[in-house]
Amino acid sequence: MTGPDYIVIGAMKCGTSTLAAQLGGQKGVFMTTPKEPNYFSDDANYAKGADWYQSLFAPAQSGDLLGEASTHYTKRPDYPDTIARIQAQVGTDLRLVYMIRNPMHRLVSHYIHSWSEAETSLPLDATLAQNSRLVDYGRYGWQIAPFIEAFGRNSVLLTSLERLRQDQDAELARIALHIGHKGPVAWNDPLGAQNTSAKRSRKLPMHSLIVDHPVSTALRRMLVPKALRTYVRESRQVKKRPEIPDAARADLVRQFLEDRDVLAEFFPGDPSLHLAYPFAP
């Protein structure tokens, strides 16, 4: 099938949207719109068929490296058919980029995402007790292990949000080289950070009709004073970033450090390990 040559496979809330925007902004590198087709993971999207997926790459220029960035691909165990589907349609000659961050910070960003999507109305500690995904999606060694088994260690590049922030140009160049880009790359500052938790507002009931619909938007702007619109929007935003409760911290650190050991077996000495786990001994 046509494309992809590379996939940014996650992890969720680790800066993949920013990385995808930067890669897609380089000459000779193409990134799909939407950035996350989640084709190989989500049954409903996979049912659209290979022609639909290939159509996402149609706008690319001849010779472009073709890529997409779907964090659902490393949301184990929720999407068990992902890797088999990739192998069946794309094969194993594929470059993969796995982006991580401090798993404690990722967990909090994931919670803010869930709160803003109205998936939970509970505080962080209660959500932790009910939603294992907050931890599982940050068990990076466990998540990446099946990809390394299926595609080989050399096909997977590990990076981190912290490493990208430390030296944007150098890390972008390293990632571009891994996916097969031969030309120069440069960080595009005007693109900025994408999909940040701080910008999120909690969704309302019938949100798509009340907030996102163009007619509703026009009426709201015409009839509701801006000050009131601003007040309502800010009332649905996280005022203060939640903190992981002390009662849960020690066990979370234990779990994440055990998983870090798994990750370190695949990527020994990788700087991302040091940067993403500042709580490691």
GILIN-V752208 format. One record per backbone hydrogen bond with DSSP energy under -0.5 kcal/mol. NH is the residue of the N-H (numbers start at 1). CO is the residue of the C=O. Records with the same first field share a line. If there is no record, write none. Layout:
NH->CO ; CO
This chain:
3->1
5->66
6->66
7->95
8->68
9->7 ; 97
14->11
19->15
20->16
21->17
22->18
23->19
24->20
25->21
26->23
29->26
30->65
32->67
37->35
42->38
46->42
47->43
48->45
49->46
53->49
54->50
55->51
56->52 ; 53
57->54
58->55
60->57
64->61
65->28
67->30
68->6
69->35
70->8
71->69
73->70
74->71
75->72
78->75
79->75
82->79
85->81
86->82
87->83
88->84
89->85
90->86
91->86
94->92
95->5
96->155
97->7
98->157
99->10 ; 97
100->159
106->102
107->103
108->104
109->105
110->106
111->107
112->108
113->109
114->110
115->111
116->112
117->113
118->115
119->114
120->114
127->123
128->124
129->125
130->126 ; 127
131->127
132->130
134->131
135->132
136->132
137->133
138->135
139->136
140->138
143->139
144->140
145->141
146->142
147->144
148->144
149->145
150->146
151->147
152->148
155->152
156->153
157->96 ; 155
159->98
161->100
164->160
165->161
166->162
167->163
171->167
172->168
173->169
174->170
175->171
176->172
177->173
178->174
179->175
180->177
181->176
189->187
191->188
192->188 ; 189
199->196
200->197
202->236
203->116
207->204
209->206
210->206
211->207
212->207
213->208
217->213
218->214
219->215
220->216
221->217
222->218
223->219
224->220
225->223
229->225
230->226
231->227
232->228
233->229
234->230
235->231
236->232 ; 233
237->234
238->200
248->245
249->245
250->246
252->248
253->249
254->250
255->251
256->252
257->253
258->254
259->255
260->256
261->257
262->258
263->259
264->260
265->261
266->262 ; 263
267->263
270->267
273->270
274->270
275->271
276->272
277->273
280->277
